[in-house]
Amino acid sequence: MQVGAPKDLSPYIKHYLFLDNTEAAVQKFRLFSDGNTGVVFSLKSRLISGISKYEVKDYLPSCFLYGQLNGFKDLYSENKVTLIIVVFQPSGINQLLGIPANEFYDSIIPVEDIFGEKAIVLEEKLSEQNNEKRVELLNRFFRAMITVKPAENQFIINNSLQFIMNNKGCFSAKQLASYMGYSEKHLERKFKECIGLNPKKLGSVFRLHHFLKLLKYKTDDTNLTAVCYDAGFSDQSHLIKEFKKHTGITPKEYLHNTGKLTSNLIKRSLL
């Protein structure tokens, strides 16, 4: 289930996701970048970041923040698990905390290291409530963090993001700089500070997810090459290379051999 953030939190939070995995056997999930950071509350049982050939398991914190991803991460569950995922806007975590987003790059960090002990209290309350009450708790928690931040950064980021989305991720750094009226270096510095990725890398993520949106409407007789061109890729080999870089699998594997839980979280075979 996906629940949008209320209007006052929408500049910071994109939505909340509520996912239940009812299988007790070991399950494998793959998380890949969608251009946003997030906080994961793993209720009932903890997720696992890796299982060695000797069956040694590396357990993740029951609640953690993940930064912008460099590629993908495989996660596992060995029991029933309820996930609550707070998906931030691209610059949302920086706006809320004032911490440079690139400090979280490709990292998984226990929430108490970021939000303090109050996050542990929140986790306990979330485990005791239904989803409607959970949304109220989350809204209250993040509202308490809103502070006034410098307007210049948000002007640059918001207008740059609009340009990137309008172009579906297909643009050059020079084109963005010309549109915004700032130097390429200035924009790259602001993007790393506020979002955690440079503009071109974020653009490649947006282009991938534009392709995934087009795939939703693909019929059996739709040519994958046509979808590839519509998404801004020069040819299928270019698409496959970019797709595998972000997800670790090919578009065909994504279509036929995965369970799609969210736009950037899929269930994978253990084999």
N, C-alpha and C positions, 0 to 999 in steps of 0.2 A: 504494500500500500504506500502511496506517495501523497504527502500533504504539503501544500505550498506554505511558505512563510507568510505571516501577516505583513501588511503594508509597511509598518515601521521597521521591521526586521529585514525586509526584502533587499535593501542595499547590501546586506551582509550575508544573508542565508538564502540559498536557492530553494531548497525544500528539505523535508524530513522523509526518510524511507524506513518502513517497518517490514522486516523480512523474517519469516519463520522457516527453519529447516527442521522437519519432524523426523528425519532419519537418524537412527542411532549409530549406523555404520560410518566408517571414515568417508568423508566427502571432500572433494577438492574444488576450490574456487579460484578464479583468476581475476585479479583487480588490475585494471589498466587506466591510463590517464584519460580524463574528460575535461581537463583544464581547470579543475576545481580541487580544493583540499577538503578534508572532511574529518569528522570525529565519529568513531564507531563505539557504541556501547554493546558489548557482547554478553547478553544476559543468559542465565541458566548454565552455560559452560563457556570456557575460553577457547578462542581460535588458536591455531598452531601455525607458526610461520614456516616450519620445515620438519620433515621426518627423514632421518638418516636411514641408510641401508640396514643399520642395526636397531631400527625402530626407536631411536632416541628422538624425543619430540621437543621442539623449542616452542614453548607456550608464549603467546602474546599477552600483554596486560588485558584485563577484562574490559578496559576502556582506554582507547588510544586515539591520538591525532595522527593522520597521515598527511604529509606534504605533497607537493607536486611530484609526480612519479617520473622516473627515468626508465621508461619501458613498462614492465608489468611485474606484479608480485603474486605468487601462489600462496594461498591460505588454505588451511584444512580445518575441518571439524570432526570430532570423533563421537559426538553425542548430539542430542537435540539442542538447538541454539536459537535464540531470538536476537536478531540484530536491529538496533536502532542506529541509523546513519544520518548525521547532520551534514548535509552537503552545502558548503559555503559557496558564495559567489567567487569568481576568480581572485578578487582582491579582498574578499570579506574578512579573512582571518587577520590580515594586516590592518584593516580598518578598525576591527574590534580591539586588537591587542596592541597595535603600534609597534609590533616586532617585525623586522624585515622578513618577508616571506621566504627568501632564499635560505634562511637559517633552518627551515623545515624541509628543504629540498631532498626528495627521495628518502625520507626518514619516517619511522614510526616511533612515536614518543608517548609515554604514559600521560594521561590527561592531568594528573596531579602535578606533573612537572611544568605544565603550562597554566592551568587554571587554579591550582592549589587544592586544598582539602575539600573545598566546597563542591568540586566535581565528584568526589567520592560519595558525598552526601546525596548529590543529585542521582548518581547511579543507583544507590540503594532505594531511593524514592521511585525511580522509574521501574524497578523490578517489581514493585508492589501495585502498580496501577495498570489500567487498561489504556489503549492507545489514545483515546480522547484526552484523558488526564495527563498522559505523557506529553502530548503537544503543549498543554498549558504549562507544565513544569519547564519544558525546554524554552518556551517563549519567555517565561519569567526569568530564567537563568541568563539568557543572552541579552535581554533588555537591560539588565543591571550593568552590562559591560559597555553600553553605547556611550561614547564620548565624542566631543567635537574634534574633528581632525582637520588639518590644513586642506583647503578647497582645491589648491593647485593640483595636487596629486590626483584627486578624483576626476577633475576636469580632463587631465591628460589620459588617464586610464579609461574612463567611461567612453570618451570620444574615440580613442584608439580601438577599444573593443567593438564599438559599433561599426567602425570601418572594416575591421577584420571579419566580423560576422556578415556584413553586407557583401563582402567579397568571398565569403565561404572559405576563408583561410588561404585563398590564392592571391598573394600580393608579394611585393619585394619590400625590403627594409627601406629602400629609397622612396618608394611610392608612399609608404606610411609616413615617413619623415616629411615629405612634400605636402601631404594632406594635413598633417598636424602643425607644421611650421616649426618643428624642433629638429635638432640634429639626431642622427641615428644613434649616436653614443648616449645622448641624454635620454632618449626613449628606452634604450636597452637598460640603462641604469634604473629608471623608474619602474620598468616592468619587473626586473629582478627583485627590487625592493618591495613592490606592492603585490605581485603575483607569484614570483618565484621562478618564472621562465622568461626567456627573451621573446620578443614579438614573433620571430620566425618559427620558433619551436611551438609556441602556443597556436600559431596559425596552422601548423601541420596537424595538431590535435583536433582543432576545429574542423579541418578538412576531412579527417578520418570520420568524425562523428556526423558530418554532413552526409558522407557516403553511407554510414549505418542507417541514417534516417531514410535515405533513398531506398535502401534494401528492404525496409518495412513494406514498401509498396511494390516490390518486385514480384511478378507472377512467374509461373513455370516457363512461359515462352519469352520472358524478358531477357535480352542479351546482357550479360554481365559487363561486357565491354562498353555498352552504351551507358550503363550506370557509372562505370569508371570514368568516362569522359565527362558526364554531367557533374561529377564530383570534383572535377578539376585535375585529374591525374592524366599524364601524357599518354600512357598506355597501361596494359594489364601488368606488365613486369614492374612498372613504377608503383602501381597500386599494391601489388603483392609484397614488394620490398618494404614499403612504408607500413603496411598492415602488420606484417610479421615483426617489424621493429617495435611497434606499439603493443601488440597483443601476443606475439610468440606463435601465432597460427596463421593460416592462409584464410582469405575470405570464404573459400569453399568449406573449410573446416568449421568456420564460424557459423555458416548457414546450416550445416547438416549435423554437426557433432558437438553442439554445446547446448546447455540450458541457459537461457538469457534471463537473469534475475533483474538486472537494471542495465542501463546503457553501457556501463563500464564494469559490470560484475557478472561473470558467467560461470556456470558449473562445468567442470572438465572431468574427463575420464581419468581414473587413477593409473591406467596403463600407460 
